[in-house]
């Protein structure tokens, strides 16, 4: 539309979650933290474009007992999940090709030994689960909102009666 910068401020959910957790507006129940090691899929747009790798790690550290086992390489150098830019949306005829192209991602995941993979992007989440299935890896991708929902303290006034 000809704008150099958007006239509308945008906030990625990770940025919003970071603000809520780091300021105490969402409190994490230490007894509900996700158990076991976890690795992180660094989404291209969120990490390379917006520089939010440390926000992701802060949130994973708050919601998971850990340890966080980093993929190698990681952060802005992490390999793409191979599902972005519409790759996931092209459907079944190309799914096998996309998964074959993600062999290096499968090797990265396997090298961590983690069964929990935080994938804070919808494309990454879908692609990582496809890769896990295609390469018969153990594990599953988890959204950041899933980690928060499972571990946050729910104030009494918001609890559903039994």
C-alpha positions, 0 to 999 in steps of 0.5 A: 500500500506504499507504506514504509512502516505499517501505520498499525502496531503489530504484536506477535503472540510471543511478544504478548505472552512475554509481556504477560509472563514477565510482568506477572500478569500471567503467573506460572504454577511451578508444580505444573511445569512441563517435565523433561528436556525440550528443544525449540524450533526457531521460526524464521519470521519471528527470530530472523525478522523480529529478533525474538529468540530470547523471548521464546527461550524465556517463556520455555524456561518459565513453563518447562522444567527443562533442560532446554536442549538447543538444536545446532545451529539455533536462533537465527541460524536454525534450519527452516522447518520447510513449511513456511511461505505456503509450503504446508498449504500446498497439500498432500501431493507435495507433502512427501517432497516437503518432508524429504526436503526437511531431512536436515530438520529431522536430523537436528531434532533427533540429535537433541534427544528431545520428545518435546519440541516448542514450535511457536509458529503454526507453519512450524508446528504443522511441519515439525509434526509432519517431519516427526511422523515421516521420519518415525521420530518420537515426540511432538510439537507444542505451541507456546499457548499450549505450554502456557495453558498447561502451566499457568495459575488460573485465578479462582474467579476463572475456574469452572465449577466441578 
